[in-house]
Amino acid sequence: MIPQYPEGRNLLKSKTVVVTAAAGTGIGFSAAKRAAEEGATVLISDFHERRLGEAADRIAEEVGQRPATCVCDVTNQEHIDNLRDTAIKELGHIDVLVNNAGLGGEANVVDMTDEQWERVLDVTLNSVFRMTRSFLPHMQERKTGTIVNNASVLGWRAQKGQAHYAAAKAGVMAFTRCSAVEAAEYGVRINAVAPSIAMHAFLAKVTTDELLEELSAKEAFGRPAEVWEVANVMLFLASDLSSYMTGEIVSVSSQRA
């Protein structure tokens, strides 16, 4: 049974939030929408300009405020620096950065090409490094800020055909821990969520029904998470309620031990 969608509680009142890969129907869009519902002023970015505009329109229609937008390819440092500068211009400053961009795929190691390996790591891991390198100085200068990265339980657990994605997400976990130690002396916190399976339209399109059923059966609740259930944990980590947490990886999963 899917729980009731939560009401906003001003968890992020007066905060500014930037979310990457926020177009479409996935975790990024839900994180941006929930942030707006929790009182934040939001800027969303994505590589897909048309879908980005549609996402902003949906948030405006459903929440009552339209987020600022900025097209950004997270594999391009110039794009990322422009996103940072645009966010500062539009929002005044940046309180929260949600690094949501990631790229999956399926290939066994013996069949995987260099291009497949490098593309997944570039979008999923290297982007987190580039975004953090660009945004962190702004937060350090202000002596405050929060970064929330999107990892995966595959950073801990094995799944056939996912060596590149799992390696990238394990890297996100390690990067989160190390960068958090560096940022702590400036009052900046860096944490990550590690979802197991969160259902959205794109996932359903690129994943077979059989695999979705198999993965869902491993969950104690017998169902995948709703994307907003993952977003809720992201917002907790972004909020002052998690003020003593940094360098932590929070599993958003009901998988059986």
N, C-alpha and C positions, 0 to 999 in steps of 0.2 A: 504493500500500500504506500503510495506516494504522499508524503506529508503536505500540509497546506503551505502555500507560498507565504513567506514571512512579510509582515508589515515593516515599514521603515521605522527605525528608532533613533534617528539622528546620530548614528554611530560615528559618522565621518563629518559631522556638522562643521562647516567653515574650512574644511580641508580641500586641497586641490589634488586631483588624481589623474595620472596619465596611464593609459592601458594600450599595450601593443596587440596587434592581431585581433582587433575587436569587431571586425566585420563578420557577417554571417550569423550563425546560430550557436556558436560554441561557447566555451568557458570565458573567453575574452569579452564577448558581447555581454554575457550575463554579469561578469564582474563590473563592467562599465555601467550597466543598467542598475545593478544593486548599489553601486557607489552613489549614483545620482539619487536613488531612493533613500539612501542614508544621509543625504544632506551635502554631499560633496559637489564641487564644481569640477567637471570632467572634460578631459580631452582624449579622444580616441584616435588611434592610427591603424593603418593597414596598408598592405601593398596594393590592394584592389580598390581603385578610386570609386567606381560605381557602387560597389557593395558597401564601402565605407560611408558614402552619403546616405544610402538606404538604412544603414544601421543607426546613423545619427537621427534620421527622420523617425525611425521606430521608437527610439528612446524619447524623442520630443513628444511623440504622440502618446506614449504609455506613461511617461513620468511627468511631462509638463515643462521640461527644460531641454533644449537642444545642446548636446555637447559640442565643443570645438572639435575640428578634425584636422588631420595632417597626414597626407600620403607618405608612407615610409617603407623602404626596403631595408629590413634589419640586417641584411648582409652587406650594406653599404654604409661606411662610416660617415660620409658626407650627408646622407639622408638622415642618419641618427642625430648628428650634430644639429641639423636643421630642425628636426623634431624637438630637441631640447630647447633650442632658441625660440621656436614657435610657441612651445608650451609656456616658457617664461613670459613671452610677450602677451599671450592670451590669458594666462592664469595669474600672472604677477610673480609667482614662485611655484615650486613643485614640492608638495608634501609627500606624495606617494607615487611610486613607480611600480606598475605591475608588468613584469616581463613574461608575457604569455605566448609569444611566438614560438612555434615548433613545427616540425615536419616529420611525418611518419613514413611508412612504407613497409613492404615485406619482401625479404630476400634471404635465403640461406647464405651463410658465409662463403661457401665454395662457388656460389653463383653471383655474388655481389660484386659490382664493378666499383672502381675507384670513384667514379662520378656519383654513384648512389651513396657510398659511404661519406664522401666529402660534403655532398649537398645536405644530407640529414644533419651532420655535425655542424655545418656552417649556420644553418637556420636555427637549430635547436640549442646548441651550446655556445658557439662563437658569438651569436647575437646577444646572449645574456652578458658575456664579457664586454662586448662593444657598448651596449646600452649602459651598463654599470660604469664603465670607464668615462662615458660622456656625462652622465647625470650625477654621479657621486660627488664631484667637486662642488657643484651647486649646493648640495645638501650639507656637505662638510663645512662650507663657508657659513651656512646659516645655523650650524650646530644642531640640526634637527632634520628628520626625514626617515622614510621607511621604504624599503624595496621588498617586493614580494615576487619570488620566482615560481614558475610552474614546472615542477619536476614530474615524476611518475613513479609508481610502485615498481616499474621495470628497472629503475635504478638499483633496486634490491633483489628483484626476482627474475627468474629466467623464463623466456618465452621463445619458442622456435620462430625463426625468421625475423627477429627483432634485435639482432646484435648491434646494429648501427644506432638505432633509436635508444636502446638500453644503455649503451656506452655514453651517448650524449646526455641522457638524463642522469646517469650516475655522475657525470662531469658537472652538471648543473648543481647537484647536491654538494659535491666537494667544493665547487667554486663558491657556493652560498656560504659554507662554513668558513672558508678562508677569508673571503671578502668581508664577512661580518666582523671578524676579529680586527681587521684593519680599520673598519668604519666605526667601531664601538667608541674609540677615544674621542670621536667627534659628535657623539650622541646620535648617530645614525644606526638604524637597525635593519638587518637583512635576513629574511627567512624564506622558506619555500613550502609549497604544498606538494604532496605526492598523491595524485588521484589514481584510482585503479581503473574504473571504466565509467565514463559519464556520457550519457546518451544525447546525441544531437543529430540533426539531419545529415550533415556531411559524413559523420562516422557511419551512419546507416548506409550511406551511398557507397562507401569504399570498403565496407566490411561485410562478409557473408553473414547470412542469418544464422548459420550453424555456429560460426565462431562467436557471434554475439550471445547466442544461447549458452554456449560453453563457458564463456567468461562470466556471464550473469549467474550461472549455476554455482560458481565458486564464491559468490557473495553471500554473506549470512542472511541478508534481507531478500535474497533471491531476485534482485533487480539491479540494473545499473543505477548510478547516482544521476540525479537531475543536475544539469550544469549549474544551476543556481545553488545547489548544495555545496559544490566545490567553491563557488564564488563567495559564499557565506564565510568560509574558513579564510579565504584570502582577505576579506574585509576585516575579520577579527585580527589577523596578523598586521593589517594596515592601521588598525585603530589603537587608541591609547590603552585598551583593555589588555593588550599583549606587551605592555611597556617593558617587562623584564625578560622578554624573549628575543634572542638574536642568535643566528647561526643554526636555527632549528629547522628540521624537515618534518612537517606534520602530514602524516598519512591521512588521506580522505578516502577511506575504504572500509568495507565491512567484510573483507575477505577472511575466510576461516583460517585459523592458525594451522 
